[in-house]
Amino acid sequence: MPAIDDDDRPKKKIAHEIGQDLTLLSVKELDERVVLLKEEIARLEADKVKKQAQRSAADQFFKR
């Protein structure tokens, strides 16, 4: 019996670098990265909408 079970080990954080070599990744790992990137896209788009609203409010305030 191993001293440390695999379940007790810290999970490796999934990270993706644009342009990274994908040849050594499994289908499961690719799926995880797709989910990660979709979540990041949603986060970026939400922040973009927020910033556009702030810009629009500033433009209205200063009558641009």
N, C-alpha and C positions, 0 to 999 in steps of 0.2 A: 504494500500500500504506500503510495507516495506521500511524502510529508505535506505537500500542498496539492490539493485537488485543483484541476483545471478551472472549475467553477469559482474557486476562491481567488484566482489570479485577477489582477486588474485587467479590464478589457482594454485592448489597444484602440485608441481613438482613430476613427476613420478620417483620413485626410486625403485630399485630392489636389494634385498640382496640374494646372492646365498644360497640356502637351506631354504629360507623363506617359511612359511606356506602359501599355496595358497588357502585353503578352503574357505576363506571369500571373495575372489576376484570374480568379475563377468567375464563373457566371454569377454566383452569389455575391462575390465582392463587387462585381460590376453593377449588379442590381442595387447594392447598398450605396454605391457612389452616385448612381442615378438619383436615388431618393435624396441623398445629401445635397446634390446639386440643384434638384427641383426645389427643395426647401430654401436653399440660398437664393435662388431666383425669385421666389415668392417674397422673401425678406427684402431683397433689393427693390423689387417693384413696389412694395408697400412703402418703403422709405422714399422712393421717387414720387409717389402720389402725395405723400405728406409734404415733401419739399416743394412740389408744384403748387400745392394749396397755400403754403406759406408765401411763396413768391407772388402768387395771384393776390393774396391779401395785402402784401406790401405794395404791389403795383396799384391796387385800388386806393390804398391810403395816400400814396404819393401821386395819384392821378397820372400814371405813365401811359 
